[in-house]
Amino acid sequence: MDIFAQTAPLLNCLQAKGHRAFIVGGAVRDALLKRAISDIDIVTSAEPEEIHALFPNTFMMNNQHQTVIVRFEGLLFEVTTERGNTIEEDLLKRDFTINSMAINEEGSLLDPTNGQEDLKMRRLRSFQPAQRMSEDPLRLLRALRFISELGFDIDGELLEVIHSYHPSLRNVAIERVIKEFEKLFRGTYRNAAIQHLLNTHMYSSLPMMKLTEQKVKRLLTLPSFQGESDVICWTTIAYCFEWTEKELLKSLTLSNRLIQDIKERLRYIAIRQKQEWTPWLLYKAGINTAQDVERLRAHFGHTAETLQQMWDGLPIKGKNELALTGTDLLKQVQAKAGPWVKDELEWAEKAVVTGALDNDKLILLEQLARRRDKH
């Protein structure tokens, strides 16, 4: 397999020091499926300290699984120590047969669980599924993620294990669950995976997510989210699952920035259910948020509104373009700063954005003085 030619020097380097070394897992699977390969994982008989000694540019990524990141000839590789005494023992311990294949430096395939046949049959299967799933319950959700990505059928024995063992997912760290769920949500065959999520009742065991059958079924009505941004994906999920509380979003270990963006878009989605965009509303939201809201509304079956022309026509696009500043107000009023400054600046912003007043400092100061006199 020519695509692994860049890895052969690393394998040869390990073998020259007496260590077994193989390309394993997803890279082998995707090569056989003729899919794009994002990462190349290496399994070796070398211990982590031996890997560090052999390659100068390394750092430990995962102590539990003894994985070392190696920078070699300008490329990054994840190099993991074999589980067991042979490569075959290691492969037998992997989650699914389609991930239990290895390639040596000569391009020969090792396939002790007949994963290549499962690829041809488009079947997701595990070797000793009860044991494999109990070793790491996240694999239960990973199974549905692979269904979403690949569109394979689930082997009957594995499906029974998923149905019986899914309550163990409640003890899995939420950040691990979130990563798998996002990949499931973005998959080409998402609805097939969602149907299994419903049929097995696995949705009820996903920690912190507080899912019901009705909420999960909403995902079945959505279009594909391949290529969509994180904020579009997670706002959609939050909307469908009714995640409107800040603490709930925080418990899902999303970044603070992403949480803020989700909340902002949910707020404007709620506003748009009651009114159309106005210049002032668009100004307050900003073009990026507003366009995301319309994109989301289209996903939910509403007619999206084109906003670029309205945005381009706004006299100002942000506070920094307003001809008036808080300092100008303080000089005019000769008073201490306080909430009144923010109130008057926002009044001026709205007057300019809606076209009631020109963006001129003297005009704005004059009109604000009249406004104060009336109060």
N, C-alpha and C positions, 0 to 999 in steps of 0.2 A: 504494500500500500504506500504509494509515493508521498501521500500527505504526511506521513510520519517520518519522512527522511530527516527532517530537522531535529527529531528526537533521538535518532540513532546514535549520534556522538555522546549524548548523555548516558544512554544505556551502555554503550561500549566502555565509557569511563568507569561506571560502576562495576561492570563485569571484569574489567582489567584488574580491579582490586579484589576480585574473588566473590563479588556479590551478585546474586540473581537480580534481574531488573526487567520489568515488563510495562508496557502501556496497558492501562486497564479502564474498565467502566464506560462512562458516557462517550468518551472519544471513540472507542471501538464500536459501540452501538451506533453512533451517528455516522461513522464512516461506512458501515455496512448499509445503513439506511440512505446514504448519500445526502445527509443533512450537514448544515454548517457546524463546524466544531469550534466551540468557544474556549474550552480548557482541555489540556492534556495532563492526565494524572498518571503518575508512575508508582508502581509498587516494587519494593526491593527487599532483599533479605538483610540489608544493612540497617543497623540501629541508628537512631537520630544523631548520636554523637559521632558516629562514623561518617554520616552524611555531611555534618558540619565540618569535619576534618578534611573531607575530600574536596569540598567546594567552598571557596572563600566568601562568596556572596550568598548567605543563607540567613533565614530567621525562622523561629519556631512558630507555626501557626496554630497548632492544636495539640496540646500535650496528651489529651485523652486518646486520640487516634494516632499519635506519634507522626504527625504530618509536618514536614519541613518545606518551606518555600525556597526554591533554588533558582537563582538567576544564573543562567548558563548561556553563553554566546548570544547575549542580548534578549533572551526569552525567559519567561517565568514558568516554572513547573512546580506542581504540588507532588512531593515525593513522600510516600508513606511506607512505613515498615510493615512487612507482611504480618497478617494475623494467622498464626499457625506455623508449621514447620516447612510448608511448601507453598508454592503459588496456587496449587489446586485447593489446598485447605483454605486459603484466603478467599478464593473465588466462590467456594461453597458457602461462605458466610455472608455473601453480599445480598442485598435486598431482593433483587429480581433477576431472573435468568438472563434477561437482555442486558443487564449490567454486570454479568458474571463471566465476561470474556476478557481475554488478554492477548496481546501481540508481543512477540519478542523482537529483537533488533533485526531479524531476518524477514519479518513480516508474517511469520507463521502464527496461526490462530489457535489459542487454547480455549476450549469450550466444554468444560466438564458437566454443565447442567443443560446442554443442548439449547442454549439461548438463540443460536442462529436459526434453528427451526422455528422457535417462537416468533422471531422477527418475521420470517416468511409467512407464518400463520397469522400475524398481527394479533398476537396474544400476550397478555401480561400474566406472568406466572412466577411463583417463588419456589425455590427448592426448600422443602420443609417449611411451609408458610407460617405455621403457628409459632415455630421457634424463631424464624426470621423477624416476624412482626413483634413478638414479645421482647426481643433484644432491644428494639428501639421503636416504640409505638408511633413515632412520627411517620414511619414507613407506611402506616395505614392511610394517612393523608397523601403521602407521596404517590401511592398507587393511583389515587384518583387524579393527581396532578399529571401523571404520565398518560392517563386516559385522555385528559384534556389536551395535552400536547400532541399525542400520537394517534389518537382515535382507535386504539386497540380494544379488543374484548378482554374481559377479566376471566381468568381461569376459575372454574367453579369452586375448587378447593380454597383458593385465595379469597374469593368473594365470601365464602362462608366464614373464614377467619376474620375478615373485615367486619362482617355483621356481628360477630361474637365479641371481638376484642376492642371495638372502637371506644368503649368507656375509658380505656387506659390512656387515651389522648388527653384526658383532663389533667393529667400530671405532667404533660410536656410543657416546656417553657413557651410562653406566648409568642416571643419573638421568632422562634423556630416555626411555629404554626403560621404566623402571619406571612412569612416568606413563601411558604409552600402554597398558602391560600391565594396569594397574589398571582403566582405562576399558574395556578389552576384557573383563576378568573380570566387571565389573558389568553388561555389556550384556544387553538382553532376549534377543538371539539369540546368546548366548555360545557355545553348543555348535556352531553352524555355523562360527563363527570358529575354535574350537578344532580342528574337523575339518580346516579348511584349514591350521592350524598343523601338524597331524600329516601331512597329505597332501603338503605342500610341504617337510616336514622343517625348516621355519623354526625350530622349537623348539631345534634343535641349534646355532643361530647367535646366540641371545640371550645377550649377554655376562654373565658372572658367575653365571648362574642354574643351570648344571650340570643341565640337564634331560635326561630320557630319555623315550622314547615311553610307557613304563609310567606314569611320574609324571604326564605330561600327560593321559593317558587318565582318570586319577582325577577330573579336573575335569568330565568328561562326566556323572558320576553325581550331581553336586551340584544343588541347587535354585537359584533366582534369588537374587542378592545385591544387587538394587536396593534402595537405602535403608538398607543395612547400614552399620555404622560401619567406619572404617578398620581398627580392631583386629580386628573379626570377619573382614573380608575378608582381611587379611594373615596372620592366624593360620591361616585355612583354607588359604591358598596355601602358607604355610610347612609346614603339616602334610602337605599332599598332596605337596609337593616335598621333604619331609624336610630342611628347613632348620632344624637344631637347633643349629648352631654359631654362637656369638656373632659371630665374625669374618665369617662368610658373611653374616649378617644386616646387619652394619655395611657390608659392601661393596656392599650394595644401596641405600645412601644413604637408608635410612629414618631417622627421627628417633630419638634415643636413648630418648626416652620411649616411642615406639611399639615399639621393639625390646624394651624392658623389659616392656611389657605383653604382647607376643607370647610372650616366653619364659615369663612367669608362667602364661599360659593353657595353653601347651603342657605345662608341668610338671604342672598340675592335670588336664589331659586324661589324661596318663599315669597319674597316681594314680587317677583315676576308673575306669580300665580294670581296676584291681585291687580297688577297694573302693567302698562306698557313702559318701555324705556322713555325717559325724558332726558334732555340735555343735562339737567342737574343730577339725576340718578346715575347716568352714565359717567359723569365727571366723578362722582363720589366712589363709584365702583372701580373705575379705571378700565381701559380697553381690554386688557388681558383677562381680568376677572369676568367682565361682561361677555366677552366672546366665549370663554369657558362655560359660562352659564347657558348661553344659547346652544352651545355644542351638547351640553348635558341635557337640556330640554329636548333636543332632537333625539337623543338616545331614549328619552322617556316617552317619545311619540308626539311631541309638540312641534309646531312649525317654528323653525329657528328664524330669528330676525337678523338681518345684516346691519351691522352697526358702524362700519368703518366710515361711511359718509357722514353720519352724525358726529362721530368722534373728530374727524378732520375739520368739521365746521365749528367746533368749540373755540371760543376766543382764547381760552387758556386751558392747559392740560393738567396743571398742578399748582399747588400753593406757591411754589417758587416763581411762577410766572405772574402772580398778582402784583400790580403796581404799588400796592400798599403793604406795609410791614407793621409788626407790633410796635417797633420803635417809633414809627410815624405817629401812631395813635397816642403813645405815651407823651410825645412832644406836644401834640395838639391839646390833649386833655389835662396835662400836668397832674396826673393821678398815679397812684401806685398800680403796679401790674396785678392782674387778677383774672378770674374767669371771664370778666367783661371783655377782655382783649380778644380771647378766642371767639366769643360770641360775635363781636363786631367784624372780625376778619372773615368769619364764615358767612355773615350777612353780605359782606362785600363780594366774596367769592360767588355766592349764589346770584347776586345781582349782575355780575359780569357774565357768568356762564349762561344765564337765561336771557341775556341781551337787554336787560333793563337799564344797565349803565355801561358806559365805556370803561375800559381798563385804564383809567387815568387817575393818578394819585390825588390831584386837587379835587376832581369831581367826586371821588369816593369819600374823601375827608369831609367835603361840604355836605354830602347827603347823610353821612353818619352823624354829623353835628345836628342836622335837622331832626334826624331820628331820635337823638338823645333829648332834644328840646321837647319833642312830642311826649316822651315818656316822663 
